[in-house]
Amino acid sequence: MMHKQWVSVLLRTLMVLTLGAAASGCSTIEGAGKDIEKAGEAIRDAARSASH
């Protein structure tokens, strides 16, 4: 149970940080797309790390 809670907190933190970076760093649609893609990759990597 603690493992699931830790993963949940980690994913939420990553999403908040990514959204903050995206909001402050992208001024075009292309930039927003790249930021969203990077956020997805970070979440995917965190999920893979947590499942091993």
C-alpha positions, -999 to +999 in steps of 0.1 A: +000+000+000+028+024+008+044+017-026+012+028-044+010+060-023+046+068-030+041+063-068+009+085-066+028+113-049+057+110-073+034+112-104+015+141-090+047+160-082+060+154-117+028+166-133+028+198-113+064+205-120+059+198-157+028+219-160+046+248-143+075+245-167+052+243-196+032+273-186+063+294-181+084+281-210+061+277-241+049+306-261+038+287-292+016+257-300+047+238-311+065+246-278+034+235-259+033+202-278+070+195-270+064+203-233+034+180-231+054+152-249+083+156-223+058+155-195+043+122-209+078+108-212+086+117-176+054+101-163+060+070-184+095+067-171+084+072-135+057+045-139+082+021-154+107+027-125+080+022-099+068-011-114+102-027-113 
